[in-house]
């Protein structure tokens, strides 16, 4: 009897409270119609683990038009290797393109592929190409995954030249953050290379093949976090230099010259960003330091995320505007529109119109208008003088009736507010995992399109009992009196509650209950102002979120209770 089991996408949220129990050997390539996966590069060239020696198994005899489960129609074979094949297919039930990996049920790696696919599906993180189905049926094992026709492989992006600095920064930030989330759930990639990294038409970077690609090829590693971190360093190195950081050529990129060893990207190509160059070396170098600043090597994706967060944010390039064409006068603008063209040789006589209002009627009209103006000026002057005299009389009366009490108050005056510059910030984690520590600086970078986000939760608006709250501690540089804080939010809905607390450092020594509350506010919109209920001075302010609204899915996370902060400004 054939066994059939499925694994659906988005079956678990990404709140990160409990790690996934399955540990797969890792992932496969999928999803770019114009760029099918290439398996010509060796795994040694990309610096990942070795491949187990297995018996060669003939792939099942399949062809275009073959249907799996009466639903998935195979269209084009994009990979055929080591007993398995990968196809572009059509899900006839949902009428969408999908990718399918197929291997015989008696293949030596069939069990590990199924386990890897089911574990990857449970992650449900939209930064990864999602596993839609994992099935054993009719002596076949097949894994169905998303197909992204609008995405482009990093391999193709690097073909014309290295990435622009901001694009390279966004790539390493998003890839490192995604892999840190995967490793927190016990999943590794082990085959993270330019073929496995995609950029969608919206600019989002996605990773394909998590926990499946390596399982298909029998790749394993005793240090999976170090392996994936070094792979991210290699991707950044390639993005900055258009060179593969090993001696062997791979993925359409030339390797480094033989015998020179691993040299920093800014020594390979002129104009490379210094900070990104050092970051690539910290992820790649195994002996623990770079040659320039002797900083500790990043051995896990989480450490790499922290290193990125400590860098100054790289802003996108200024937009280039095309200069308008030079102004050209036309015959219409010169006043000749509609005039008959002069005959060659004929002298054209231009008749000058008479000056206006030179007739007897015009002169009389001039004098009438002048008289009216003089009369209006006289009347206005008389009314102005009368008003000034009345005001003088009132002021004299006020002086005579005014009391001589020295304690008399003339009314409250609104004190001017002064903006306070944020000098630094750090995510505060009261319990469990962090939310997005690498994106903290985006809350005060002056760009409303960037943000720091919370994870997605299954119930709300109150985060408890999953978490007491989430938030960020801001450093104001010195002790200042806070009068208010304006906070920009990404999601609307009922409701968001934010508290402000005075604390002692970027890493508070007391819990939230031991801090002094400055103020609190609740909103259902995308902006919130928290006014101080008491006057106190503090250098460090904790922005603490205890309630988040229910928000729909977007390009970054699924539907659930969540919130994101775009801009934070303090005034004193």
MARVEX-239938 format. One record per residue (C-alpha): y, x, z negated. Coordinates in steps of 0.5 Angstrom, whole numbers, padded with zeros to 4 digits, always signed. Layout:
YXZ/...
//
This chain:
+0000+0000+0000/+0007+0003+0002/+0012+0004-0003/+0019+0002-0002/+0025+0003-0007/+0032+0003-0005/+0039+0006-0008/+0045+0003-0007/+0052+0006-0007/+0057+0005-0013/+0051+0003-0018/+0055+0007-0023/+0062+0008-0025/+0065+0015-0026/+0067+0015-0033/+0063+0021-0034/+0061+0018-0041/+0053+0019-0040/+0051+0025-0035/+0046+0023-0030/+0039+0025-0032/+0036+0026-0025/+0037+0034-0023/+0036+0034-0015/+0035+0041-0011/+0041+0039-0007/+0044+0036-0001/+0044+0035+0007/+0049+0035+0012/+0052+0028+0015/+0057+0024+0018/+0062+0027+0024/+0060+0024+0031/+0064+0029+0035/+0061+0035+0030/+0054+0034+0029/+0051+0039+0024/+0049+0046+0026/+0043+0049+0023/+0044+0056+0026/+0047+0060+0020/+0043+0063+0015/+0043+0061+0008/+0044+0068+0006/+0050+0069+0010/+0053+0063+0006/+0051+0066-0001/+0047+0061-0003/+0040+0061-0006/+0034+0063-0002/+0029+0058+0001/+0022+0057-0001/+0016+0058+0003/+0013+0052+0005/+0008+0050+0010/+0011+0048+0017/+0010+0040+0018/+0011+0037+0025/+0016+0032+0024/+0014+0024+0026/+0014+0022+0033/+0021+0018+0033/+0026+0016+0039/+0032+0013+0040/+0032+0006+0039/+0026+0006+0034/+0028+0002+0028/+0027+0003+0021/+0026-0003+0016/+0028-0008+0022/+0035-0006+0020/+0037+0002+0022/+0036+0003+0030/+0036+0011+0031/+0041+0013+0036/+0042+0020+0037/+0038+0026+0034/+0043+0031+0031/+0038+0036+0027/+0031+0037+0028/+0029+0043+0023/+0023+0045+0019/+0019+0038+0019/+0025+0033+0018/+0030+0031+0023/+0037+0028+0022/+0040+0022+0026/+0046+0018+0028/+0044+0011+0027/+0046+0004+0027/+0046-0001+0021/+0045-0008+0025/+0045-0012+0019/+0052-0009+0017/+0054-0007+0024/+0056+0000+0022/+0054+0007+0024/+0050+0011+0019/+0046+0017+0018/+0039+0018+0017/+0034+0024+0015/+0027+0023+0016/+0021+0027+0014/+0013+0025+0013/+0011+0022+0006/+0006+0028+0006/+0012+0033+0007/+0012+0038+0001/+0019+0037-0001/+0019+0029+0000/+0019+0028-0007/+0024+0032-0009/+0028+0029-0003/+0027+0022-0006/+0029+0024-0013/+0036+0028-0010/+0038+0022-0006/+0037+0017-0012/+0041+0022-0016/+0047+0023-0011/+0047+0015-0010/+0048+0014-0018/+0054+0019-0018/+0058+0014-0014/+0064+0018-0013/+0068+0017-0007/+0070+0024-0006/+0062+0025-0003/+0059+0022+0003/+0055+0016+0000/+0048+0015+0000/+0046+0008+0002/+0039+0008+0001/+0033+0012+0000/+0026+0009+0002/+0019+0011+0002/+0015+0006+0008/+0010+0007+0013/+0008+0014+0011/+0015+0016+0012/+0021+0018+0007/+0028+0017+0010/+0035+0017+0007/+0041+0013+0009/+0048+0015+0008/+0055+0014+0010/+0057+0016+0017/+0065+0018+0018/+0067+0018+0025/+0074+0019+0023/+0073+0026+0020/+0073+0033+0022/+0069+0039+0019/+0072+0045+0016/+0069+0049+0022/+0073+0045+0027/+0079+0045+0023/+0079+0053+0023/+0077+0054+0030/+0084+0055+0032/+0087+0059+0026/+0087+0059+0019/+0090+0052+0015/+0097+0052+0013/+0098+0054+0006/+0099+0047+0003/+0093+0044+0007/+0088+0050+0004/+0091+0048-0003/+0089+0041-0003/+0082+0043+0000/+0081+0047-0006/+0084+0043-0011/+0080+0037-0009/+0073+0040-0007/+0073+0044-0014/+0075+0037-0018/+0069+0033-0014/+0064+0039-0016/+0066+0039-0023/+0065+0032-0023/+0058+0033-0020/+0056+0038-0025/+0058+0034-0031/+0053+0029-0029/+0048+0035-0027/+0048+0035-0020/+0049+0041-0016/+0050+0042-0008/+0048+0049-0007/+0049+0049+0001/+0057+0048+0000/+0059+0051+0007/+0064+0049+0012/+0060+0044+0016/+0059+0040+0009/+0067+0039+0008/+0070+0034+0012/+0077+0032+0012/+0079+0024+0014/+0084+0022+0018/+0088+0020+0012/+0088+0027+0009/+0083+0026+0004/+0077+0032+0003/+0070+0029+0002/+0063+0033+0001/+0057+0031+0005/+0050+0033+0003/+0050+0033-0005/+0043+0034-0008/+0040+0032-0001/+0041+0038+0004/+0039+0043-0001/+0033+0039-0003/+0031+0038+0005/+0031+0046+0006/+0028+0047-0001/+0034+0051-0004/+0034+0052-0011/+0038+0057-0016/+0038+0059-0023/+0045+0059-0024/+0047+0053-0020/+0055+0052-0022/+0056+0060-0021/+0053+0059-0014/+0057+0052-0012/+0064+0056-0015/+0062+0062-0011/+0061+0057-0005/+0068+0054-0006/+0071+0061-0006/+0068+0063+0000/+0071+0056+0003/+0078+0058+0001/+0077+0065+0003/+0076+0062+0010/+0081+0057+0010/+0086+0063+0009/+0084+0068+0013/+0079+0065+0019/+0074+0070+0017/+0067+0069+0013/+0068+0073+0006/+0061+0077+0008/+0059+0082+0013/+0055+0077+0017/+0058+0072+0022/+0057+0065+0020/+0060+0058+0022/+0064+0060+0028/+0067+0065+0024/+0067+0073+0024/+0065+0076+0018/+0068+0082+0014/+0068+0089+0017/+0062+0093+0015/+0062+0098+0009/+0069+0096+0007/+0067+0091+0002/+0070+0084-0001/+0077+0085+0000/+0083+0080-0002/+0085+0075+0003/+0092+0078+0003/+0090+0084+0005/+0086+0081+0011/+0092+0077+0014/+0099+0078+0013/+0103+0072+0010/+0097+0069+0006/+0099+0066-0001/+0099+0071-0006/+0096+0066-0012/+0091+0062-0007/+0089+0069-0005/+0087+0071-0012/+0084+0065-0014/+0079+0066-0008/+0077+0073-0011/+0077+0070-0018/+0071+0065-0015/+0068+0070-0011/+0068+0076-0015/+0062+0077-0019/+0064+0083-0023/+0069+0079-0027/+0076+0081-0025/+0081+0082-0019/+0084+0088-0017/+0091+0086-0018/+0092+0082-0024/+0085+0083-0028/+0084+0076-0029/+0077+0073-0031/+0073+0071-0026/+0071+0063-0025/+0064+0062-0026/+0064+0054-0026/+0068+0049-0022/+0071+0047-0028/+0074+0053-0030/+0076+0053-0022/+0080+0047-0024/+0083+0050-0030/+0085+0056-0026/+0088+0051-0020/+0092+0047-0026/+0095+0053-0028/+0098+0055-0021/+0105+0053-0019/+0104+0047-0015/+0105+0048-0007/+0109+0043-0004/+0108+0041+0003/+0112+0044+0009/+0119+0040+0010/+0118+0035+0016/+0121+0038+0023/+0126+0033+0026/+0127+0034+0034/+0134+0035+0035/+0137+0029+0040/+0139+0031+0047/+0146+0033+0048/+0151+0028+0049/+0153+0026+0056/+0158+0022+0059/+0157+0017+0064/+0161+0013+0069/+0161+0007+0065/+0164+0011+0059/+0169+0014+0063/+0172+0008+0065/+0170+0007+0072/+0164+0002+0071/+0165-0004+0076/+0171+0000+0080/+0170+0000+0088/+0168+0008+0090/+0174+0011+0094/+0173+0013+0101/+0172+0020+0103/+0179+0023+0104/+0183+0017+0102/+0188+0018+0096/+0186+0013+0090/+0192+0010+0086/+0191+0009+0079/+0195+0003+0077/+0198+0004+0070/+0198-0002+0066/+0205-0004+0062/+0206-0003+0055/+0204-0009+0051/+0209-0014+0048/+0215-0011+0052/+0217-0018+0055/+0222-0023+0051/+0217-0027+0048/+0213-0020+0045/+0220-0018+0042/+0221-0024+0039/+0214-0024+0036/+0215-0017+0033/+0221-0019+0029/+0217-0025+0026/+0212-0021+0024/+0216-0016+0021/+0220-0021+0017/+0214-0024+0014/+0211-0017+0012/+0218-0016+0008/+0218-0023+0005/+0210-0022+0003/+0212-0015+0000/+0218-0018-0004/+0214-0023-0007/+0208-0018-0009/+0213-0014-0012/+0216-0019-0016/+0209-0022-0019/+0207-0015-0020/+0213-0014-0025/+0212-0020-0028/+0205-0019-0030/+0207-0012-0033/+0212-0015-0037/+0207-0020-0040/+0202-0015-0041/+0208-0011-0045/+0209-0017-0049/+0202-0018-0051/+0201-0011-0053/+0207-0011-0058/+0204-0017-0061/+0198-0014-0062/+0201-0008-0065/+0205-0013-0070/+0198-0016-0072/+0194-0010-0073/+0191-0009-0080/+0192-0002-0083/+0185-0002-0086/+0182+0005-0084/+0175+0003-0084/+0176-0002-0078/+0171-0001-0072/+0173-0002-0065/+0166-0004-0062/+0160+0000-0061/+0160+0005-0055/+0154+0006-0051/+0152+0014-0051/+0151+0017-0045/+0144+0019-0044/+0142+0026-0042/+0136+0028-0037/+0131+0032-0041/+0127+0037-0036/+0119+0038-0038/+0117+0045-0038/+0110+0044-0038/+0104+0039-0040/+0097+0039-0041/+0092+0033-0041/+0090+0031-0049/+0082+0029-0050/+0081+0026-0056/+0074+0024-0054/+0069+0025-0049/+0071+0028-0042/+0077+0030-0039/+0080+0025-0034/+0084+0030-0028/+0086+0036-0032/+0088+0039-0025/+0093+0034-0023/+0097+0034-0030/+0103+0037-0026/+0103+0032-0021/+0107+0027-0026/+0113+0031-0026/+0114+0034-0020/+0119+0029-0017/+0114+0027-0012/+0112+0019-0013/+0106+0020-0008/+0102+0025-0012/+0099+0022-0019/+0095+0024-0025/+0089+0019-0025/+0084+0016-0031/+0077+0015-0029/+0075+0008-0027/+0072+0004-0033/+0067-0003-0033/+0071-0007-0038/+0078-0007-0040/+0084-0007-0041/+0083-0004-0047/+0080+0003-0047/+0076+0002-0053/+0071+0003-0055/+0069+0007-0049/+0075+0012-0051/+0081+0011-0056/+0086+0013-0051/+0087+0018-0045/+0094+0022-0044/+0098+0028-0043/+0102+0032-0048/+0109+0034-0045/+0113+0041-0047/+0120+0040-0047/+0122+0047-0048/+0125+0046-0055/+0126+0041-0060/+0130+0035-0057/+0132+0028-0059/+0128+0023-0055/+0132+0016-0053/+0127+0013-0048/+0122+0015-0042/+0121+0012-0036/+0114+0012-0033/+0112+0011-0026/+0105+0007-0025/+0100+0007-0019/+0097+0000-0020/+0099-0007-0022/+0096-0012-0026/+0095-0015-0033/+0096-0010-0037/+0098-0003-0038/+0100-0001-0045/+0103+0006-0047/+0105+0010-0053/+0109+0016-0054/+0108+0020-0060/+0111+0027-0063/+0106+0032-0064/+0106+0040-0066/+0104+0043-0060/+0100+0042-0053/+0094+0042-0056/+0095+0038-0063/+0092+0040-0069/+0092+0033-0072/+0089+0026-0068/+0093+0021-0066/+0093+0017-0072/+0096+0023-0076/+0102+0023-0071/+0109+0020-0071/+0110+0014-0066/+0116+0014-0062/+0116+0008-0059/+0111+0003-0055/+0111-0001-0049/+0107-0006-0044/+0108-0008-0037/+0104-0011-0031/+0108-0008-0026/+0109+0000-0023/+0114+0002-0028/+0115+0002-0035/+0121+0004-0040/+0119+0006-0047/+0125+0006-0052/+0125+0010-0058/+0125+0006-0064/+0127+0012-0069/+0131+0018-0068/+0127+0024-0069/+0127+0031-0066/+0121+0034-0063/+0119+0039-0057/+0112+0036-0056/+0111+0029-0054/+0104+0025-0053/+0104+0020-0047/+0098+0016-0050/+0095+0010-0045/+0091+0005-0049/+0090-0001-0044/+0089+0000-0037/+0089-0006-0031/+0084-0008-0027/+0085-0005-0020/+0082-0006-0013/+0078+0000-0010/+0082+0005-0006/+0081+0011-0002/+0080+0015-0008/+0076+0011-0013/+0072+0004-0013/+0075-0003-0017/+0075-0003-0024/+0080-0002-0030/+0084+0004-0029/+0091+0007-0028/+0095+0013-0025/+0102+0016-0027/+0106+0018-0021/+0113+0020-0025/+0115+0021-0032/+0122+0023-0034/+0125+0023-0041/+0132+0022-0043/+0136+0024-0050/
//
